[in-house]
Amino acid sequence: MRSTELGRSGVQVTDLAFGAAALGNLFAPVGDEEAAAVVDAAWSVGIRYFDTAPHYGLGLSERRLGEALARRPRGDFVVSTKVGRLLEPLSELRGDDLAQGFAVPATHRRIWDFSADGVLRSIEASLERLGLDTVDIVYLHDPDDHLDQALSKAYPALEKLRAEGVVGAIGAGMNQARALTRFVRDTDVDAVLLAGRYTLLDQTALPDLLPAAAERGVSVVIGGVFNSGLLADPRPGATYDYTSAPAELVERALELKAAAESHGVPLRAAALQFPFGHPAVGSALVGARSAAEIRDAAAMLDHPVSRTLWRELLTDGLLTAGTPIPHGD
């Protein structure tokens, strides 16, 4: 699988990246064997970039990912994790963590912390859970409501760790384009991770974030290419951004599906390949809870998509005017 340098960091990431939230039992339990199998499948299709976070299953995702990668040569893969939420052990079990989206026992509570000390403590704990001596990429995780502290305290701490060679690349990960544009313009991040805002259904990142990233040599890692399900299987009742999709978006997704299939293209393939039309995009992050899902994602990335389809989507107004399109075949 093709690899691209993340910004100017020297860190190489594969076009397709594995998002490990499901390893933390996102929404529903995943067994230990199944978790290991999905990482094995990701490896077998050529994925070498794996993304996780303490938030995912109160550390379960990091532990499972570390265990699954332990038998691989350390120089052959890239791992990113995140800072901003410290995990504090609870004195007694308090039910489950489903209110936060994870089917795990509530053994810890999350504490928002974008201080310099919080960054160091978070990375130290992540390395222990991952079983690694170093982490390749660190993102500030969802600093939406803590932007001032993230910029004034957490970011300089990450910049110092990068200068010291403790981490290879630094950035921020969010579900919105506006604040990430600020990181791109006002800091020296290598990459930003944008979830759900540059997809076939939402090109919010197109006017500002992506041009700014391209101008400054910052890579954009795209998450949520399927908008949490609607673009994988458009139908009434499908999810969009982790909630029930509005009827008008379901209708638009069905129009996209019909257009793609008229060219012999599964909508999943078009959705996954779409972000790569923009030169700032370095990788697409796909979550999977089974080996079959990650193998399908790899197949969709390689599926032929004609330039005619992309042009038709532009002509019919299903993509924002001026949206750059992949080269196609």
N, C-alpha and C positions, 0 to 999 in steps of 0.2 A: 504494500500500500504506500502511496506517495506520502512523503513527509515535507513539512514546511517549517522554516525557522520562525519562532515566535518573536515578533518584533525584531530587535537587534540583539537578543539575549544569547543566541547560540543554542538555545533549547529547541530541539526538533520535535514537532508533534505531527502525528498522522492525520490525514484528512478526516477520518472517522475516529472519534474518541468515545470511550465508554464512560457513561455517567453512572456512578455507583449508588445512587440514592436507593434503588430497589434492594441493594444488599443490606440496607438498614431497615428493611421491612416497610417500605413506603406503602401505606394504605392497607397492606395485607402481608401476612408472614411469608417468608421465603426460607426454605430449609437450608441447612448448612451445605448439604451435598449439591443442591440446586444452585446455591450461590457460587460454589467453587466451579461448577460446570459452566456457568455463564461466563465467568472470567476465562476459563479454558477455551471456550468457543470464541470469545473476543480475540484471544491470542492467536487462535488457529486461522482466523480470517485476516490477520495482519495488523490488528489494532495494537498500538504500543503507547497510547496516551490514555491514562485512567484518572478520572476526577472523583473526588470524594469530599467529605466535610464532617466535622464533629457533630453538626446538627443532625445528620442523617442517622436516625436510630440511636441517638445518644451515644455515638461512638461505634456502634455495631458495624456500620459500613466500613469504617477505617480498619477495624480489626479483621473483618472478613477479607477485604481487599489485600491487606498485608499478608495474610496467611496464604491467599491464592497466588500471590506473586513471589512468595519467599523462595521457591525453587527455580526462579528464573534469574539469569544474570542481571545484576543491578544496572549495568550500563545499557541494557537492551530495552528499557521502558522508562516512561516519564510519568510521574505522579503529581497531581495538583491537589492541594487541600486548601482550607479556608480558615480565616480568623475573624473574630468578632463576637462569637458566642463561646464563653467558657462553660464547661460542664462541672457542676458542683454536686458531689454525692449527697443523697438524702439519707437521713438517719433511719428512715423506715420507708418501705415500699408504699407508693401512693397510686395504686391502680395502674393504668397503662398510659401510653403517650399518644394515643390516637387523636387527641385534641390538637396535637402538633403534626399529625399526619403519619405517625409511625406506630406500627403494631409491635411495640416492645414494652416491657415493664418500665414504669416511671421510676428508675433507680437514681436519676440525676435531675437537676433543674438547670436550665440554660440561663446564663447571666450575660447580658450584653456588655461588652467591654472592648472598646477600640483605643485603649490606652497603650502606650509603648510596652508597659509591663504585661498587659493582657495579651499582646501579640506574642511576646516571648513565651509566656506560660502556655498559650494555646498551641504554639508550634511544638514545644517540648512534649506536651501531652499527646499530640497527634503522632509525633515520631515514635513514641512508645507504643501507641495502639497499632501503628502501621508496621512496627518492627524494622524501621529504617533508620539509617544514620543521617540522611539528608532528604529533603523534599525538593523537587525540581521547581515547582511553581506554587506560589501562595497568593490567593485572592482575598481581598477584603469582602466579607460575605454580607450582602444585603445591608449596607450602611445607610439606607434611606433616611431613617429617623435619627441618625448619629453622624451626619455628614461632616459637621465642623470638627468633631473629635477624630473622625477617620482621616480627614485631610491633614489635620495639624499634629496628631500624635501617632496614629497607627501607620499611616503612609511613610513618614520619615523613618519609623522603626524598620519597616520592610526595606526601604531604600538602603539603610545601613547594613542590614543582613545580606542584601544582594552585593553590596560593595565588598563585604567581607568574604563572599563566596559561600555563605551558609545556604542560600537559596539561589537558584539560577535565574528565575524570572518572577516578576511581581505584577499584580494588577488588582482589579475589582470585579466582582460579579454581582449583577442585579437584574431585576425584571423590568427595568425602565431605561430608556436611552438618554434622557436629559442629564441625569446626574453622572452617568458614565462619560458623557461628552465633556463634562467638567474635569473628570479625572484625566481624560486624554489631553485636554488643552492646558491644564494647570499643573500637571505632574509629569514625571518621567516613567510612567508605567510601560511595561513591555506588551501587555495585553489587557483586554477587558472581556469578560464573559457575559454575554447578553442573552437572556432567556425570553423567548416568545415574541420578541419585537422586531424580528426580521424573518418573516415567514411568508408563505403564499397568502396568508390571511391578514398579515399585519406588517406593513413596511415603515413603521414609526421611526426606525433608525436611519432611514434613507436620507433625509434632508441635512442632518447635522452630524450625528455620531460617525457614520461610515466615512464621509468625506474628511472629517477631522482626523480620524484614525489613519486613513490613507496618506494624508498630508504629512503626518508626524511619524509615520512608520510604525504604528501600533497595530498589532494583530487583534482581530475580533474573533473570539470563539463563540459560535452560535449554539445556544441550547434551545430546547423546546421547539424543534423544527416542526413537530406535529401538533403544536399548541395543546399539549397534554392529552391528545387523543383524537380530536376532531378531524385532523388531516390524515390520520392513519385509517380511520373508518368513519366517514361522515354519515350520520344518521340522526334522527331525533333521539334525544337522550344522551348523545355523546358528550364528552367533557371538553371544555375549552378553558384554559388557564385554571384547571382544577375545580371547575364548577360546571353546572349544566349549561350547555351552549345555547345562546339565544337563537330563536328561530331564523332570524335573518342571516346569521353566520352559518347555520346548518345549510340553508339554501345556497349560499355562496360557495360553501365547500362542496356541495353536490354539483354545482356548475363547474367547478374546477375539476372534479372527478370525471364528469362527462367529457370535458374537453381533453383531459389527459388520455382517457381510455379510447377516445376517437382516433388517437394517434398510436394506440397500442402500448400506452405507458401507464403503469399503476400510479395512482396519485401519490403513494408513498415515495416512489422514485423521484417524481417531480418535486415533492416537498423537501426531500433530503438534498437534492442537488441544487435547488434554487439559490441558497445563500452564496454558493461559490461563484455566482455571476459577478459578485463585487470583489475587487482586488484586495480589499482590506480583510476579507474573511480568510482565516487560516485553518479552521477546523470546525467540524460540526459534532456536537456532543449529543449522543443518543443514549437514553436510559433503556435498560432491558432487565426483565426479571426471569428470563429463560434463555437457554442456548439457542432455541429456535428463533427468538426475537432478534438476537444480535446477528445471527447468520442471515436473517432476512434483511436487516439493515445494510449489511455489507453487499448483499445482492442488489438491493435497490440503488446503492451508490454507483454500482457498475452498470446498471440497466441503461441501454441506449435511450436518449431523449433527444428528439430532433429539434433543431433551431426553429422549425416551423411552428411547433407547439408553443415555444416561448413567445414568438412573434404574435401568434393568435391570442394568447392571454393578454398581451399588451393592447392589441387592436380592439379586443372585446371589452376592455376596461376591467379585466379581472386582476391586473397588476397595475400599480401606480405608474402613470406616464413617466418615462425617463428611467425606469428601473433597469439597471444593467442585467443582462441575461447570460446564462452560461453558454459556452460555445456550441454545445450539442454536437451531433454527428452529421 
